[in-house]
C-alpha cells in the first residue's frame, strides 16, 4: 500500500488494526488500493444512463460510498471487503442520483402506476401477472405497455439497489444491502431481513426464466447488459427492457409485503 509498515502486514491484519485504531495512514492505504473499484462500479452504473449524467460525477458519488465502506467494514463478518464495498459504492451513486432527481417526473409517475397495477393484480391473482394482464388492466395493448418499459429502461435507475423494505424511515433495506447484517441491528431486525431475503428469492423464482437469468448475471456474476445479450442472443436494449420489467415486478411485490398483503 505504498508504505513499508503496511506492506509488512496482511490485509486481514490491517483491517483488524484499523477497526481498533482508525489509523489515518491505513485508511489512506485502503482508499488507494480500492479506488479502481469505484471506477469499475461507476462504469457499470453508467451503462444505459442518459448523456446528461457524467461518468466523472458517478465516480465522485461513488467515492463517498468507498469511504463509508472503509469506515463501517467489519472484518469479523464472513463478507469480503470488495463485496461489501461494491454494495456501498453503488448505493452511494444511486442515493446521489435520486437526490438530484434527474429522472423525469412523468417517468417516475408511470413507474408508480405500473407498480400499483401489478401489486393489485397479483394480490388478486395470487401469482405473477402476465404482460397481457397488466396491459389490459392499464387500458392499453401489450405493444404500448412494452414501449413504456423501453422508455423506463432508458432511465435505468431501477435496480436491486433501489428497492427497499423498512419498518420505518431509519431502517431501509435494499436487496443489495441485505447480503450483510450490520452488528448494530437488533436480532428482530436481522430476522426480518432474512425473511425479506427469502421472499425476494422466492419472487425471483416466479419470474420468467429469461428475466431470472438476467438478474443473476447482472447482479451476481457482474456481467454487463451487452455481455448478457450475447449469451442470450438478444439485443442489449431487449436485455435492458427485460431487466426493467423484472425490477418493476419485484418492487410491486415488495410494496405488497409492506402493505401486509403477502
C-alpha positions as a LaTeX table, in Angstrom:
\begin{tabular}{lrrr}
\hline
Residue & $x$ (\AA) & $y$ (\AA) & $z$ (\AA) \\
\hline
Unk1 & 0.00 & 0.00 & 0.00 \\
Unk2 & 2.90 & 2.33 & $-0.62$ \\
Unk3 & 4.25 & 2.12 & 2.95 \\
Unk4 & 6.84 & $-0.32$ & 4.31 \\
Unk5 & 4.93 & $-0.84$ & 7.56 \\
Unk6 & 1.65 & $-1.51$ & 5.75 \\
Unk7 & 3.30 & $-3.79$ & 3.21 \\
Unk8 & 4.63 & $-6.00$ & 6.03 \\
Unk9 & 1.12 & $-6.93$ & 7.18 \\
Unk10 & $-1.67$ & $-8.94$ & 5.60 \\
Unk11 & $-4.83$ & $-7.13$ & 4.61 \\
Unk12 & $-6.75$ & $-9.01$ & 7.28 \\
Unk13 & $-4.30$ & $-7.78$ & 9.93 \\
Unk14 & $-4.66$ & $-4.24$ & 8.61 \\
Unk15 & $-8.45$ & $-4.37$ & 8.84 \\
Unk16 & $-8.23$ & $-5.61$ & 12.42 \\
Unk17 & $-5.80$ & $-2.82$ & 13.29 \\
Unk18 & $-7.91$ & $-0.18$ & 11.54 \\
Unk19 & $-11.04$ & $-1.28$ & 13.40 \\
Unk20 & $-9.09$ & $-0.88$ & 16.61 \\
Unk21 & $-7.14$ & 2.35 & 15.94 \\
Unk22 & $-8.78$ & 4.15 & 12.97 \\
Unk23 & $-5.22$ & 4.90 & 11.84 \\
Unk24 & $-5.48$ & 7.52 & 9.01 \\
Unk25 & $-2.42$ & 6.03 & 7.30 \\
Unk26 & $-4.10$ & 2.64 & 7.00 \\
Unk27 & $-7.30$ & 4.31 & 5.80 \\
Unk28 & $-5.37$ & 6.16 & 3.10 \\
Unk29 & $-3.82$ & 2.88 & 2.02 \\
Unk30 & $-7.23$ & 1.25 & 1.65 \\
Unk31 & $-8.54$ & 4.24 & $-0.32$ \\
Unk32 & $-5.64$ & 3.98 & $-2.80$ \\
Unk33 & $-5.97$ & 0.22 & $-3.08$ \\
Unk34 & $-9.70$ & 0.22 & $-3.77$ \\
Unk35 & $-10.03$ & 3.43 & $-5.80$ \\
Unk36 & $-10.18$ & 1.41 & $-9.07$ \\
Unk37 & $-13.26$ & $-0.38$ & $-7.67$ \\
Unk38 & $-15.13$ & 2.95 & $-7.67$ \\
Unk39 & $-14.44$ & 3.45 & $-11.39$ \\
Unk40 & $-15.48$ & $-0.13$ & $-12.10$ \\
Unk41 & $-18.84$ & 0.26 & $-10.32$ \\
Unk42 & $-19.42$ & 3.71 & $-11.84$ \\
Unk43 & $-18.74$ & 2.24 & $-15.28$ \\
Unk44 & $-21.39$ & $-0.42$ & $-14.78$ \\
Unk45 & $-23.93$ & 2.08 & $-13.45$ \\
Unk46 & $-23.20$ & 4.40 & $-16.41$ \\
Unk47 & $-24.47$ & 1.80 & $-18.89$ \\
Unk48 & $-27.82$ & 2.97 & $-20.18$ \\
Unk49 & $-27.67$ & 6.33 & $-18.41$ \\
Unk50 & $-28.76$ & 9.44 & $-20.33$ \\
Unk51 & $-25.97$ & 11.59 & $-21.79$ \\
Unk52 & $-26.51$ & 14.35 & $-19.24$ \\
Unk53 & $-25.20$ & 12.04 & $-16.48$ \\
Unk54 & $-21.41$ & 12.39 & $-16.47$ \\
Unk55 & $-19.17$ & 9.40 & $-15.70$ \\
Unk56 & $-16.87$ & 11.59 & $-13.56$ \\
Unk57 & $-19.88$ & 12.62 & $-11.46$ \\
Unk58 & $-20.75$ & 8.97 & $-10.87$ \\
Unk59 & $-17.16$ & 8.31 & $-9.76$ \\
Unk60 & $-17.36$ & 11.28 & $-7.39$ \\
Unk61 & $-20.60$ & 9.96 & $-5.88$ \\
Unk62 & $-19.05$ & 6.50 & $-5.57$ \\
Unk63 & $-16.04$ & 7.75 & $-3.61$ \\
Unk64 & $-18.36$ & 8.63 & $-0.73$ \\
Unk65 & $-19.56$ & 5.02 & $-0.77$ \\
Unk66 & $-15.98$ & 3.71 & $-0.63$ \\
Unk67 & $-15.16$ & 5.95 & 2.34 \\
Unk68 & $-18.33$ & 4.81 & 4.08 \\
Unk69 & $-17.46$ & 1.16 & 3.39 \\
Unk70 & $-13.94$ & 1.54 & 4.80 \\
Unk71 & $-15.24$ & 3.18 & 7.97 \\
Unk72 & $-18.02$ & 0.64 & 8.56 \\
Unk73 & $-16.48$ & $-2.64$ & 7.36 \\
Unk74 & $-16.34$ & $-5.37$ & 9.97 \\
Unk75 & $-13.66$ & $-7.99$ & 9.19 \\
Unk76 & $-15.30$ & $-10.37$ & 11.68 \\
Unk77 & $-18.22$ & $-10.95$ & 9.29 \\
Unk78 & $-17.97$ & $-13.52$ & 6.55 \\
Unk79 & $-18.14$ & $-10.94$ & 3.77 \\
Unk80 & $-15.16$ & $-9.89$ & 1.64 \\
Unk81 & $-14.45$ & $-6.18$ & 1.67 \\
Unk82 & $-14.75$ & $-5.96$ & $-2.12$ \\
Unk83 & $-18.28$ & $-7.42$ & $-1.99$ \\
Unk84 & $-19.26$ & $-5.07$ & 0.83 \\
Unk85 & $-17.67$ & $-2.04$ & $-0.85$ \\
Unk86 & $-19.37$ & $-2.64$ & $-4.20$ \\
Unk87 & $-22.74$ & $-2.54$ & $-2.42$ \\
Unk88 & $-21.86$ & 0.70 & $-0.61$ \\
Unk89 & $-20.35$ & 2.38 & $-3.68$ \\
Unk90 & $-23.30$ & 1.52 & $-5.89$ \\
Unk91 & $-25.72$ & 2.58 & $-3.16$ \\
Unk92 & $-23.98$ & 5.96 & $-2.75$ \\
Unk93 & $-24.18$ & 6.59 & $-6.50$ \\
Unk94 & $-27.90$ & 5.79 & $-6.63$ \\
Unk95 & $-28.58$ & 7.82 & $-3.49$ \\
Unk96 & $-26.99$ & 10.87 & $-5.10$ \\
Unk97 & $-28.80$ & 10.33 & $-8.40$ \\
Unk98 & $-32.09$ & 10.14 & $-6.54$ \\
Unk99 & $-31.28$ & 13.27 & $-4.51$ \\
Unk100 & $-30.73$ & 15.35 & $-7.65$ \\
Unk101 & $-33.94$ & 13.83 & $-9.06$ \\
Unk102 & $-32.66$ & 13.56 & $-12.63$ \\
Unk103 & $-35.35$ & 11.10 & $-13.75$ \\
Unk104 & $-38.31$ & 12.96 & $-15.35$ \\
Unk105 & $-41.34$ & 13.18 & $-13.05$ \\
Unk106 & $-43.55$ & 11.68 & $-15.75$ \\
Unk107 & $-41.39$ & 8.54 & $-15.80$ \\
Unk108 & $-41.49$ & 8.22 & $-12.00$ \\
Unk109 & $-45.26$ & 8.56 & $-12.07$ \\
Unk110 & $-45.56$ & 5.90 & $-14.76$ \\
Unk111 & $-43.35$ & 3.52 & $-12.77$ \\
Unk112 & $-45.55$ & 4.00 & $-9.70$ \\
Unk113 & $-48.69$ & 3.48 & $-11.79$ \\
Unk114 & $-47.35$ & 0.21 & $-13.21$ \\
Unk115 & $-46.15$ & $-0.99$ & $-9.80$ \\
Unk116 & $-49.56$ & $-0.24$ & $-8.27$ \\
Unk117 & $-51.29$ & $-2.08$ & $-11.10$ \\
Unk118 & $-49.02$ & $-5.13$ & $-10.78$ \\
Unk119 & $-49.35$ & $-5.16$ & $-6.99$ \\
Unk120 & $-53.15$ & $-5.00$ & $-7.14$ \\
Unk121 & $-53.39$ & $-7.62$ & $-9.90$ \\
Unk122 & $-51.04$ & $-10.10$ & $-8.25$ \\
Unk123 & $-52.78$ & $-9.73$ & $-4.90$ \\
Unk124 & $-56.00$ & $-10.75$ & $-6.67$ \\
Unk125 & $-54.46$ & $-13.48$ & $-8.83$ \\
Unk126 & $-52.12$ & $-14.97$ & $-6.25$ \\
Unk127 & $-49.43$ & $-15.32$ & $-8.91$ \\
Unk128 & $-47.16$ & $-13.27$ & $-11.19$ \\
Unk129 & $-49.23$ & $-11.23$ & $-13.65$ \\
Unk130 & $-48.50$ & $-11.53$ & $-17.37$ \\
Unk131 & $-47.70$ & $-8.59$ & $-19.65$ \\
Unk132 & $-51.08$ & $-9.05$ & $-21.31$ \\
Unk133 & $-52.93$ & $-8.88$ & $-17.98$ \\
Unk134 & $-51.01$ & $-5.80$ & $-16.84$ \\
Unk135 & $-51.55$ & $-4.01$ & $-20.16$ \\
Unk136 & $-55.26$ & $-4.85$ & $-20.13$ \\
Unk137 & $-55.65$ & $-3.57$ & $-16.58$ \\
Unk138 & $-53.98$ & $-0.30$ & $-17.62$ \\
Unk139 & $-56.26$ & 0.05 & $-20.66$ \\
Unk140 & $-53.63$ & $-0.47$ & $-23.32$ \\
Unk141 & $-52.33$ & $-3.23$ & $-25.60$ \\
Unk142 & $-49.15$ & $-5.22$ & $-24.96$ \\
Unk143 & $-47.10$ & $-3.29$ & $-27.53$ \\
Unk144 & $-47.94$ & 0.01 & $-25.83$ \\
Unk145 & $-47.02$ & $-1.48$ & $-22.45$ \\
Unk146 & $-43.68$ & $-2.78$ & $-23.75$ \\
Unk147 & $-42.91$ & 0.61 & $-25.33$ \\
Unk148 & $-43.39$ & 2.20 & $-21.91$ \\
Unk149 & $-40.97$ & $-0.37$ & $-20.46$ \\
Unk150 & $-38.39$ & 0.59 & $-23.08$ \\
Unk151 & $-38.82$ & 4.26 & $-22.10$ \\
Unk152 & $-38.41$ & 3.43 & $-18.40$ \\
Unk153 & $-35.38$ & 1.21 & $-19.05$ \\
Unk154 & $-33.70$ & 4.18 & $-20.73$ \\
Unk155 & $-33.57$ & 5.93 & $-17.36$ \\
Unk156 & $-32.04$ & 2.81 & $-15.80$ \\
Unk157 & $-32.05$ & 3.89 & $-12.14$ \\
Unk158 & $-34.35$ & 0.99 & $-11.40$ \\
Unk159 & $-32.16$ & $-1.65$ & $-9.84$ \\
Unk160 & $-31.96$ & $-4.02$ & $-6.93$ \\
Unk161 & $-30.30$ & $-1.19$ & $-5.01$ \\
Unk162 & $-33.37$ & 0.98 & $-5.42$ \\
Unk163 & $-35.72$ & $-1.47$ & $-3.73$ \\
Unk164 & $-36.20$ & $-1.50$ & $-0.02$ \\
Unk165 & $-38.27$ & $-2.78$ & 2.80 \\
Unk166 & $-38.41$ & $-0.99$ & 6.11 \\
Unk167 & $-40.22$ & $-0.81$ & 9.38 \\
Unk168 & $-39.53$ & 2.92 & 9.44 \\
Unk169 & $-37.50$ & 5.62 & 7.67 \\
Unk170 & $-34.36$ & 4.74 & 9.65 \\
Unk171 & $-34.22$ & 1.08 & 8.70 \\
Unk172 & $-34.33$ & 0.94 & 4.92 \\
Unk173 & $-33.14$ & $-2.33$ & 3.46 \\
Unk174 & $-32.18$ & $-2.65$ & $-0.19$ \\
Unk175 & $-31.84$ & $-6.14$ & $-1.63$ \\
Unk176 & $-28.15$ & $-5.47$ & $-2.17$ \\
Unk177 & $-27.74$ & $-4.32$ & 1.44 \\
Unk178 & $-29.43$ & $-7.46$ & 2.70 \\
Unk179 & $-26.33$ & $-9.54$ & 1.92 \\
Unk180 & $-24.90$ & $-8.26$ & 5.20 \\
Unk181 & $-26.36$ & $-7.76$ & 8.64 \\
Unk182 & $-24.68$ & $-4.84$ & 10.46 \\
Unk183 & $-23.91$ & $-5.63$ & 14.08 \\
Unk184 & $-25.83$ & $-2.50$ & 15.12 \\
Unk185 & $-29.11$ & $-4.16$ & 14.18 \\
Unk186 & $-31.07$ & $-5.89$ & 16.87 \\
Unk187 & $-31.98$ & $-9.61$ & 16.43 \\
Unk188 & $-35.58$ & $-8.85$ & 15.45 \\
Unk189 & $-34.45$ & $-6.65$ & 12.55 \\
Unk190 & $-31.93$ & $-9.26$ & 11.41 \\
Unk191 & $-34.63$ & $-11.94$ & 11.41 \\
Unk192 & $-36.88$ & $-9.58$ & 9.43 \\
Unk193 & $-34.12$ & $-9.01$ & 6.88 \\
Unk194 & $-33.61$ & $-12.75$ & 6.48 \\
Unk195 & $-37.32$ & $-13.21$ & 5.88 \\
Unk196 & $-37.30$ & $-10.47$ & 3.23 \\
Unk197 & $-34.31$ & $-12.11$ & 1.53 \\
Unk198 & $-36.17$ & $-15.43$ & 1.48 \\
Unk199 & $-39.28$ & $-13.83$ & $-0.03$ \\
Unk200 & $-37.24$ & $-11.96$ & $-2.64$ \\
Unk201 & $-35.51$ & $-15.19$ & $-3.69$ \\
Unk202 & $-38.94$ & $-16.81$ & $-3.93$ \\
Unk203 & $-40.29$ & $-13.94$ & $-6.02$ \\
Unk204 & $-37.33$ & $-14.08$ & $-8.40$ \\
Unk205 & $-38.00$ & $-17.79$ & $-8.99$ \\
Unk206 & $-41.54$ & $-16.85$ & $-10.07$ \\
Unk207 & $-40.24$ & $-14.59$ & $-12.86$ \\
Unk208 & $-39.89$ & $-15.84$ & $-16.44$ \\
Unk209 & $-36.69$ & $-17.85$ & $-16.89$ \\
Unk210 & $-35.02$ & $-15.26$ & $-19.13$ \\
Unk211 & $-35.61$ & $-12.49$ & $-16.57$ \\
Unk212 & $-34.20$ & $-14.72$ & $-13.81$ \\
Unk213 & $-31.06$ & $-15.28$ & $-15.87$ \\
Unk214 & $-30.64$ & $-11.56$ & $-16.50$ \\
Unk215 & $-30.90$ & $-10.69$ & $-12.79$ \\
Unk216 & $-28.48$ & $-13.46$ & $-11.82$ \\
Unk217 & $-25.94$ & $-12.50$ & $-14.49$ \\
Unk218 & $-26.15$ & $-8.76$ & $-13.85$ \\
Unk219 & $-26.16$ & $-8.66$ & $-10.05$ \\
Unk220 & $-24.32$ & $-11.81$ & $-9.02$ \\
Unk221 & $-22.00$ & $-12.57$ & $-11.96$ \\
Unk222 & $-21.42$ & $-8.85$ & $-12.64$ \\
Unk223 & $-21.91$ & $-9.24$ & $-16.39$ \\
Unk224 & $-22.76$ & $-6.17$ & $-18.47$ \\
Unk225 & $-26.08$ & $-5.89$ & $-20.33$ \\
Unk226 & $-24.14$ & $-6.27$ & $-23.59$ \\
Unk227 & $-22.48$ & $-9.50$ & $-22.39$ \\
Unk228 & $-25.83$ & $-10.88$ & $-21.21$ \\
Unk229 & $-27.37$ & $-10.07$ & $-24.58$ \\
Unk230 & $-24.62$ & $-12.01$ & $-26.36$ \\
Unk231 & $-25.18$ & $-15.06$ & $-24.14$ \\
Unk232 & $-28.98$ & $-14.98$ & $-24.53$ \\
Unk233 & $-28.76$ & $-13.98$ & $-28.21$ \\
Unk234 & $-30.91$ & $-10.87$ & $-27.79$ \\
Unk235 & $-30.15$ & $-7.16$ & $-28.18$ \\
Unk236 & $-28.73$ & $-5.06$ & $-25.37$ \\
Unk237 & $-31.87$ & $-2.86$ & $-25.41$ \\
Unk238 & $-34.03$ & $-6.00$ & $-25.04$ \\
Unk239 & $-31.94$ & $-7.08$ & $-22.03$ \\
Unk240 & $-32.43$ & $-3.62$ & $-20.54$ \\
Unk241 & $-36.19$ & $-3.85$ & $-21.12$ \\
Unk242 & $-36.45$ & $-7.32$ & $-19.51$ \\
Unk243 & $-34.31$ & $-6.15$ & $-16.59$ \\
Unk244 & $-36.67$ & $-3.23$ & $-16.02$ \\
Unk245 & $-39.74$ & $-5.49$ & $-16.22$ \\
Unk246 & $-38.25$ & $-7.83$ & $-13.63$ \\
Unk247 & $-37.38$ & $-4.98$ & $-11.26$ \\
Unk248 & $-40.84$ & $-3.38$ & $-11.56$ \\
Unk249 & $-42.42$ & $-6.75$ & $-10.71$ \\
Unk250 & $-40.17$ & $-7.21$ & $-7.68$ \\
Unk251 & $-40.80$ & $-3.67$ & $-6.45$ \\
Unk252 & $-44.56$ & $-4.25$ & $-6.73$ \\
Unk253 & $-44.22$ & $-7.43$ & $-4.69$ \\
Unk254 & $-42.18$ & $-5.62$ & $-2.04$ \\
Unk255 & $-44.85$ & $-2.94$ & $-1.85$ \\
Unk256 & $-47.39$ & $-5.69$ & $-1.19$ \\
Unk257 & $-45.17$ & $-7.00$ & 1.60 \\
Unk258 & $-45.13$ & $-3.57$ & 3.21 \\
Unk259 & $-48.90$ & $-3.41$ & 2.96 \\
Unk260 & $-49.15$ & $-6.82$ & 4.63 \\
Unk261 & $-50.72$ & $-8.49$ & 1.59 \\
Unk262 & $-48.20$ & $-11.37$ & 1.47 \\
\hline
\end{tabular}
